[in-house]
């Protein structure tokens, strides 16, 4: 597999074209960038697949599903990409078909015809006759009862006074029973009869008749309250009655930059491409020289160092993972660390494709890594 080297003109041409297509359609631009990388990988393995170029010693390769034509040549063990040509027909803005240009006019004409048709239907319809509602006087007043709380407190309705119960009549004493003894009136008797007022039975009857009948007094009506009850004003808070106020958590408003959100942004990337990450940085790469990596491993080297943009620290990653084109966690080392003497420079063996910091892109290839 040959080493892929991008010349400065080729890198500038590809970057300029990608910027143009990224402004039109970011998704399509990213797909075309992946097609270019796949084409360079194929040419590095089989450099003779391209057609002969216009200049002697060069070859051309049309990247599928893109307007790009790669002009390259093979020197020693390197595949040199000289130029990136763009199809002029695809670069210019496409002209719309005639049918698409007439669509707005056709839509406007159909809309106008529909409005005219609706107007004719309304004009031809008969005028509805309004009849007064049954059971109501013409021009009479209507009483309206409003339901709900009023500004003035409700006056309590006095309860009707209870009617006093009818007096109970006094029990009537039955007349005394006649004595079964028959008597004969005589002028002079041995035992004279006592006067009527002195008899015991007659005295009891007179006392019972002399006592007045006591009637129950009618109950008094309840006294009216001095002042109407006070109604507590109710303020609408948007909560059910009895629910206490609770402060919303700041992490639930969706605006905080939590580790979960950053992790989700990184997972949106293409997970099929190998990557290394540490301290919020995530690097997508591809192996450029597998032979050099094997030589370093045979010499006892176990890690490679990657320079990160925007910081002086080195991103130290396992050499074995890079050799297997895998993904793993790395560690950070300062530039003056003595451990860097036994760590290889990753720029000699891998190509940096994309670099992200907390989910935001900070560098994107292909091209010289800066």
Secondary structure as UniProt FT lines:
FT   STRAND          3..6
FT   HELIX           8..24
FT   HELIX           26..45
FT   HELIX           47..49
FT   STRAND          51..52
FT   TURN            56..57
FT   STRAND          59..62
FT   TURN            64..65
FT   STRAND          68..75
FT   TURN            76..77
FT   STRAND          78..86
FT   HELIX           88..91
FT   HELIX           98..124
FT   TURN            134..135
FT   TURN            138..139
FT   HELIX           196..198
FT   HELIX           200..210
FT   TURN            241..242
FT   HELIX           250..252
FT   HELIX           259..267
FT   TURN            271..272
FT   STRAND          275..278
FT   TURN            279..280
FT   STRAND          281..287
FT   HELIX           290..298
FT   TURN            299..300
FT   STRAND          303..307
FT   TURN            309..310
FT   STRAND          314..318
FT   HELIX           319..323
FT   TURN            324..325
FT   STRAND          328..329
FT   STRAND          331..333
FT   TURN            335..336
FT   HELIX           338..342
FT   STRAND          344..345
FT   HELIX           346..348
FT   STRAND          350..357
FT   TURN            358..359
FT   STRAND          360..364
//
